[in-house]
Amino acid sequence: MNSTGKGFINLSSLAAIFFSGLSFGMGHLYIGSGFVAWFVLSLVALTEIRKDEEVKEND
């Protein structure tokens, strides 16, 4: 994956952190939980991308 895709995922995870904190601070627990899930999924996507890149480098 190119650096633009990784940058978008990083930006997305930062937005998820911000909005989850904002939602929890305002007392919206369900919305905040959704943003936490969004953050976790973006971390999983980044981890998978890094693993794929490492495999390509080792070949």
N, CA, C and O atoms as a GROMACS GRO file, in nm:
protein
  236
    1MET      N    1   0.085  -0.118   0.000
    1MET     CA    2   0.000   0.000   0.000
    1MET      C    3   0.089   0.124   0.000
    1MET      O    4   0.195   0.125   0.063
    2ASN      N    5   0.047   0.224  -0.068
    2ASN     CA    6   0.130   0.344  -0.077
    2ASN      C    7   0.118   0.428   0.051
    2ASN      O    8   0.035   0.401   0.138
    3SER      N    9   0.203   0.528   0.059
    3SER     CA   10   0.208   0.609   0.180
    3SER      C   11   0.082   0.693   0.199
    3SER      O   12   0.049   0.730   0.311
    4THR      N   13   0.012   0.724   0.090
    4THR     CA   14  -0.112   0.801   0.102
    4THR      C   15  -0.217   0.720   0.177
    4THR      O   16  -0.288   0.775   0.262
    5GLY      N   17  -0.227   0.592   0.148
    5GLY     CA   18  -0.323   0.507   0.218
    5GLY      C   19  -0.291   0.494   0.366
    5GLY      O   20  -0.381   0.500   0.450
    6LYS      N   21  -0.163   0.477   0.396
    6LYS     CA   22  -0.122   0.467   0.537
    6LYS      C   23  -0.146   0.600   0.608
    6LYS      O   24  -0.186   0.602   0.724
    7GLY      N   25  -0.121   0.710   0.539
    7GLY     CA   26  -0.145   0.841   0.599
    7GLY      C   27  -0.292   0.863   0.629
    7GLY      O   28  -0.327   0.919   0.733
    8PHE      N   29  -0.378   0.818   0.538
    8PHE     CA   30  -0.522   0.830   0.561
    8PHE      C   31  -0.566   0.748   0.681
    8PHE      O   32  -0.647   0.794   0.761
    9ILE      N   33  -0.512   0.627   0.695
    9ILE     CA   34  -0.549   0.544   0.809
    9ILE      C   35  -0.498   0.606   0.938
    9ILE      O   36  -0.568   0.604   1.040
   10ASN      N   37  -0.376   0.662   0.936
   10ASN     CA   38  -0.324   0.730   1.056
   10ASN      C   39  -0.411   0.849   1.094
   10ASN      O   40  -0.443   0.868   1.211
   11LEU      N   41  -0.449   0.929   0.995
   11LEU     CA   42  -0.536   1.044   1.020
   11LEU      C   43  -0.672   0.998   1.073
   11LEU      O   44  -0.729   1.061   1.162
   12SER      N   45  -0.722   0.890   1.016
   12SER     CA   46  -0.850   0.835   1.061
   12SER      C   47  -0.844   0.790   1.207
   12SER      O   48  -0.938   0.813   1.283
   13SER      N   49  -0.732   0.727   1.245
   13SER     CA   50  -0.722   0.682   1.384
   13SER      C   51  -0.710   0.800   1.480
   13SER      O   52  -0.764   0.796   1.591
   14LEU      N   53  -0.642   0.906   1.439
   14LEU     CA   54  -0.635   1.025   1.523
   14LEU      C   55  -0.772   1.090   1.538
   14LEU      O   56  -0.808   1.136   1.646
   15ALA      N   57  -0.848   1.094   1.430
   15ALA     CA   58  -0.984   1.148   1.437
   15ALA      C   59  -1.071   1.063   1.529
   15ALA      O   60  -1.153   1.116   1.604
   16ALA      N   61  -1.053   0.932   1.523
   16ALA     CA   62  -1.130   0.843   1.610
   16ALA      C   63  -1.098   0.868   1.757
   16ALA      O   64  -1.188   0.868   1.841
   17ILE      N   65  -0.971   0.889   1.788
   17ILE     CA   66  -0.932   0.918   1.927
   17ILE      C   67  -0.998   1.048   1.973
   17ILE      O   68  -1.053   1.054   2.083
   18PHE      N   69  -0.992   1.151   1.889
   18PHE     CA   70  -1.050   1.279   1.925
   18PHE      C   71  -1.200   1.268   1.948
   18PHE      O   72  -1.252   1.314   2.050
   19PHE      N   73  -1.270   1.206   1.853
   19PHE     CA   74  -1.416   1.199   1.864
   19PHE      C   75  -1.461   1.105   1.975
   19PHE      O   76  -1.566   1.128   2.036
   20SER      N   77  -1.383   1.000   2.005
   20SER     CA   78  -1.422   0.914   2.116
   20SER      C   79  -1.408   0.989   2.248
   20SER      O   80  -1.494   0.977   2.335
   21GLY      N   81  -1.300   1.065   2.264
   21GLY     CA   82  -1.284   1.145   2.385
   21GLY      C   83  -1.393   1.249   2.398
   21GLY      O   84  -1.447   1.270   2.507
   22LEU      N   85  -1.426   1.314   2.288
   22LEU     CA   86  -1.533   1.413   2.288
   22LEU      C   87  -1.667   1.350   2.323
   22LEU      O   88  -1.744   1.405   2.402
   23SER      N   89  -1.695   1.234   2.264
   23SER     CA   90  -1.824   1.167   2.290
   23SER      C   91  -1.835   1.118   2.433
   23SER      O   92  -1.939   1.135   2.497
   24PHE      N   93  -1.727   1.058   2.484
   24PHE     CA   94  -1.730   1.013   2.623
   24PHE      C   95  -1.742   1.132   2.718
   24PHE      O   96  -1.811   1.124   2.819
   25GLY      N   97  -1.675   1.242   2.685
   25GLY     CA   98  -1.682   1.361   2.769
   25GLY      C   99  -1.821   1.422   2.773
   25GLY      O  100  -1.860   1.482   2.873
   26MET      N  101  -1.894   1.407   2.664
   26MET     CA  102  -2.030   1.461   2.658
   26MET      C  103  -2.133   1.362   2.711
   26MET      O  104  -2.252   1.394   2.716
   27GLY      N  105  -2.089   1.244   2.751
   27GLY     CA  106  -2.181   1.146   2.809
   27GLY      C  107  -2.246   1.055   2.708
   27GLY      O  108  -2.341   0.984   2.743
   28HIS      N  109  -2.200   1.053   2.583
   28HIS     CA  110  -2.256   0.967   2.480
   28HIS      C  111  -2.172   0.839   2.472
   28HIS      O  112  -2.081   0.828   2.390
   29LEU      N  113  -2.206   0.743   2.558
   29LEU     CA  114  -2.122   0.624   2.571
   29LEU      C  115  -2.128   0.535   2.448
   29LEU      O  116  -2.025   0.480   2.408
   30TYR      N  117  -2.245   0.520   2.386
   30TYR     CA  118  -2.256   0.434   2.269
   30TYR      C  119  -2.178   0.492   2.151
   30TYR      O  120  -2.111   0.418   2.079
   31ILE      N  121  -2.187   0.621   2.130
   31ILE     CA  122  -2.115   0.685   2.021
   31ILE      C  123  -1.964   0.677   2.048
   31ILE      O  124  -1.887   0.648   1.956
   32GLY      N  125  -1.924   0.702   2.170
   32GLY     CA  126  -1.783   0.692   2.206
   32GLY      C  127  -1.729   0.551   2.186
   32GLY      O  128  -1.616   0.534   2.140
   33SER      N  129  -1.809   0.451   2.219
   33SER     CA  130  -1.767   0.312   2.198
   33SER      C  131  -1.749   0.282   2.051
   33SER      O  132  -1.659   0.207   2.013
   34GLY      N  133  -1.833   0.339   1.967
   34GLY     CA  134  -1.819   0.321   1.822
   34GLY      C  135  -1.689   0.379   1.770
   34GLY      O  136  -1.623   0.318   1.686
   35PHE      N  137  -1.651   0.495   1.822
   35PHE     CA  138  -1.524   0.555   1.779
   35PHE      C  139  -1.404   0.476   1.831
   35PHE      O  140  -1.302   0.469   1.764
   36VAL      N  141  -1.416   0.418   1.950
   36VAL     CA  142  -1.309   0.332   2.001
   36VAL      C  143  -1.294   0.210   1.911
   36VAL      O  144  -1.182   0.170   1.880
   37ALA      N  145  -1.405   0.152   1.869
   37ALA     CA  146  -1.399   0.038   1.776
   37ALA      C  147  -1.335   0.081   1.644
   37ALA      O  148  -1.255   0.006   1.586
   38TRP      N  149  -1.368   0.200   1.595
   38TRP     CA  150  -1.308   0.254   1.473
   38TRP      C  151  -1.156   0.264   1.488
   38TRP      O  152  -1.082   0.228   1.397
   39PHE      N  153  -1.110   0.313   1.604
   39PHE     CA  154  -0.967   0.325   1.630
   39PHE      C  155  -0.899   0.188   1.630
   39PHE      O  156  -0.792   0.171   1.572
   40VAL      N  157  -0.961   0.092   1.696
   40VAL     CA  158  -0.903  -0.043   1.704
   40VAL      C  159  -0.894  -0.105   1.564
   40VAL      O  160  -0.794  -0.167   1.530
   41LEU      N  161  -0.999  -0.088   1.484
   41LEU     CA  162  -0.996  -0.143   1.348
   41LEU      C  163  -0.889  -0.076   1.263
   41LEU      O  164  -0.827  -0.142   1.180
   42SER      N  165  -0.866   0.053   1.281
   42SER     CA  166  -0.761   0.119   1.204
   42SER      C  167  -0.623   0.069   1.247
   42SER      O  168  -0.533   0.058   1.164
   43LEU      N  169  -0.605   0.039   1.376
   43LEU     CA  170  -0.478  -0.019   1.421
   43LEU      C  171  -0.456  -0.157   1.362
   43LEU      O  172  -0.344  -0.192   1.325
   44VAL      N  173  -0.562  -0.236   1.354
   44VAL     CA  174  -0.551  -0.368   1.294
   44VAL      C  175  -0.513  -0.356   1.147
   44VAL      O  176  -0.429  -0.432   1.097
   45ALA      N  177  -0.575  -0.261   1.077
   45ALA     CA  178  -0.543  -0.242   0.935
   45ALA      C  179  -0.397  -0.202   0.918
   45ALA      O  180  -0.330  -0.252   0.828
   46LEU      N  181  -0.347  -0.112   1.001
   46LEU     CA  182  -0.207  -0.070   0.992
   46LEU      C  183  -0.112  -0.187   1.021
   46LEU      O  184  -0.009  -0.201   0.956
   47THR      N  185  -0.148  -0.269   1.118
   47THR     CA  186  -0.065  -0.385   1.152
   47THR      C  187  -0.057  -0.482   1.035
   47THR      O  188   0.050  -0.534   1.004
   48GLU      N  189  -0.171  -0.506   0.970
   48GLU     CA  190  -0.174  -0.596   0.855
   48GLU      C  191  -0.092  -0.540   0.739
   48GLU      O  192  -0.024  -0.615   0.670
   49ILE      N  193  -0.100  -0.411   0.718
   49ILE     CA  194  -0.023  -0.348   0.610
   49ILE      C  195   0.126  -0.363   0.638
   49ILE      O  196   0.203  -0.395   0.548
   50ARG      N  197   0.166  -0.340   0.761
   50ARG     CA  198   0.308  -0.353   0.796
   50ARG      C  199   0.357  -0.495   0.779
   50ARG      O  200   0.469  -0.518   0.733
   51LYS      N  201   0.274  -0.593   0.817
   51LYS     CA  202   0.312  -0.734   0.800
   51LYS      C  203   0.328  -0.767   0.652
   51LYS      O  204   0.424  -0.835   0.613
   52ASP      N  205   0.236  -0.719   0.569
   52ASP     CA  206   0.246  -0.744   0.426
   52ASP      C  207   0.372  -0.682   0.367
   52ASP      O  208   0.436  -0.743   0.281
   53GLU      N  209   0.406  -0.563   0.411
   53GLU     CA  210   0.526  -0.496   0.360
   53GLU      C  211   0.653  -0.571   0.403
   53GLU      O  212   0.749  -0.581   0.326
   54GLU      N  213   0.653  -0.624   0.525
   54GLU     CA  214   0.768  -0.699   0.572
   54GLU      C  215   0.786  -0.829   0.491
   54GLU      O  216   0.898  -0.868   0.458
   55VAL      N  217   0.674  -0.893   0.459
   55VAL     CA  218   0.681  -1.016   0.380
   55VAL      C  219   0.734  -0.985   0.240
   55VAL      O  220   0.814  -1.061   0.187
   56LYS      N  221   0.691  -0.874   0.180
   56LYS     CA  222   0.740  -0.837   0.047
   56LYS      C  223   0.889  -0.805   0.050
   56LYS      O  224   0.961  -0.836  -0.045
   57GLU      N  225   0.936  -0.742   0.158
   57GLU     CA  226   1.078  -0.709   0.170
   57GLU      C  227   1.164  -0.834   0.187
   57GLU      O  228   1.277  -0.839   0.140
   58ASN      N  229   1.110  -0.935   0.254
   58ASN     CA  230   1.186  -1.059   0.278
   58ASN      C  231   1.192  -1.148   0.156
   58ASN      O  232   1.277  -1.237   0.149
   59ASP      N  233   1.103  -1.128   0.061
   59ASP     CA  234   1.104  -1.213  -0.060
   59ASP      C  235   1.211  -1.176  -0.157
   59ASP      O  236   1.223  -1.239  -0.262
   0.00000   0.00000   0.00000
